[in-house]
Amino acid sequence: MQTNVPPIQFTDQGPVVPAESAILAGVQADIDAAFGGGVNPQLSSPQGQLAQSLTAIIGDKNADILEVANQIDPDVASGRWQDAIGRIYFLNRIAASGTVVTATCIGLVGAVIPAGSVAQDVNGYLYASTVAATIPASGSVDVPFQCQTMGPVACPIGALATIYTAAQGWDRVTNTTAGTPGQLVESRAAFEARRRLSVAINSVNSVQAVYGAVLNVPNVLDAFVIDNPTSAVVNYGATNYPLAGHSLFVSAIGGDPAAIAAAIWSRKAPGCDYNGNTSYTLHDTSYTPPQPQYTVSWETPAPVQCFLTVTIQANDQLPDDITSLIQAAIVSAFNGEDGGVGGGIRARIGSTTYAGRYYAGVAATDANVNIFSIALGTDPLDVSQTSLAFGIDEYPTLDPTNVAVIQVSTS
């Protein structure tokens, strides 16, 4: 049977669906032909209402076909379709990971705190140390811990305060900086970014290969990789970190040290030097004993507390909890958990975060919010900058209490 409804056109540029006005005209023509002509074309008539319903059904199905067609494009694929594309590259979506926090462990000089030692925060969440540490002559040592509960569990300053599994000579634990929140199941944008890096993961002897491999390590929240191909020491980044000549620099937060070391060693160029404050010794299992040993080094970045001051117009129409709403919006944007413009762009190792990044989230908290300014800083007594640059040996952290909200009257 012939129809006057225009079909989908499958072109080299992809499927092109007809406008719903053209579909409606085709449906009306079909109805008119079925009744022998002379049918009232008014949309308010019974046949007009039927034509509109059929047009809506056809339009919805056309939209479904477009959606399915778009799901084979990695740039827009999501959900199960994106998982399928990832499997072509032997990639699976990364599961949720726990919050990472650097805690100060205090105790007897020379006491060893084994990797996997557990501390508890004030809300009952358990955190396991990711590296072994020995308490030096100062009586304290900073140790990275990772929450055993997956997802963005908040760990404010001072929250990690109880030793859960004792180690001989370890007396106290506390965190002077907020933790870097963990992540829920890998987002669509993050999975696509990692898929793009997957080509590099399958290569060796390149910065991109090492970066992709380290990011692929379970529970690694962030990483930064760069090399120095010259023979001279090169200072790099906001902290002027000294990169040794002919060396590889890897900065990573979270993850198992053995897995990070294996990822670096499997992709680095032979013979290059390392940088960093963390080391792990690997055995080359491709040989029978005695096996060659390689000590791999990388940087466990230091936490940097950030402070923000949001100045808004005082307004009686603002909700009573406007401060907490703004604090939540700022933290969400800082961690890249917000949607819309700028969504997914978080403060990272070696990155720069700008005040403009936070305006949209603050403005969205309430229709009556009028923003005068948003300022940033790493010193609570000097929050006056429009941007913050972090070194390749630093990772930014933000506690909600570090966001000050000031209401200024203009009357």
Secondary structure as UniProt FT lines:
FT   STRAND          9..11
FT   TURN            12..13
FT   STRAND          14..16
FT   HELIX           20..34
FT   TURN            35..36
FT   TURN            43..44
FT   HELIX           46..70
FT   TURN            71..72
FT   TURN            74..76
FT   HELIX           79..88
FT   TURN            89..90
FT   STRAND          97..107
FT   TURN            109..110
FT   STRAND          112..113
FT   TURN            115..116
FT   STRAND          118..121
FT   TURN            122..123
FT   STRAND          126..129
FT   STRAND          133..134
FT   TURN            137..138
FT   STRAND          140..150
FT   TURN            157..158
FT   STRAND          160..163
FT   TURN            168..169
FT   STRAND          170..174
FT   HELIX           188..201
FT   HELIX           207..215
FT   TURN            218..219
FT   STRAND          220..228
FT   STRAND          234..236
FT   TURN            237..240
FT   STRAND          241..243
FT   TURN            245..246
FT   STRAND          247..254
FT   HELIX           257..267
FT   TURN            270..271
FT   STRAND          273..274
FT   STRAND          278..283
FT   TURN            285..286
FT   STRAND          293..299
FT   STRAND          302..305
FT   STRAND          307..313
FT   TURN            316..317
FT   TURN            320..321
FT   HELIX           322..334
FT   TURN            335..336
FT   TURN            341..344
FT   TURN            349..350
FT   STRAND          352..354
FT   HELIX           355..358
FT   HELIX           359..363
FT   TURN            364..365
FT   TURN            367..368
FT   STRAND          371..377
FT   TURN            380..381
FT   STRAND          387..389
FT   TURN            392..393
FT   STRAND          394..397
FT   HELIX           400..402
FT   STRAND          403..408
//
